[in-house]
C-alpha cells in the first residue's frame, strides 16, 4: 500500500498520514507482555520504500528510484 500511495502522492509524510488514517500500525515497545501498536512515521515509510524489491514487482523499483532522487534533491544522501 505504501508503494502505491507514494507513486500517487510523492510525499512520505502524506503517505504516513494516509496509512495511519486507514489504521495501519507497526509493532512498538513491549508493554505488559504485549507489543504496542504505534502509528507509522515518515521514517517508517522511507524504510518500506527502500526495502528489498520482491521478484515480479514492477512498481517498487520505480518508486525506490524516485524516492532516492527526491532525497538527493533535498540534500539527504543515502
Number of C-alpha atoms within 10 A of each C-alpha: 8 18 21 13 17 23 17 11 12 16 16 20 17 16 25 23 16 15 18 16 11 9 10 15 15 13 12 12 11 10 9 7 7 10 12 14 14 13 17 20 19 15 12 16 21 21 11 14 21 18 11 11 14 9 6 7 9 10 12 21 16 12 20 21 13 15 20 17 14 14 13 12 10 9 9 10 9 7
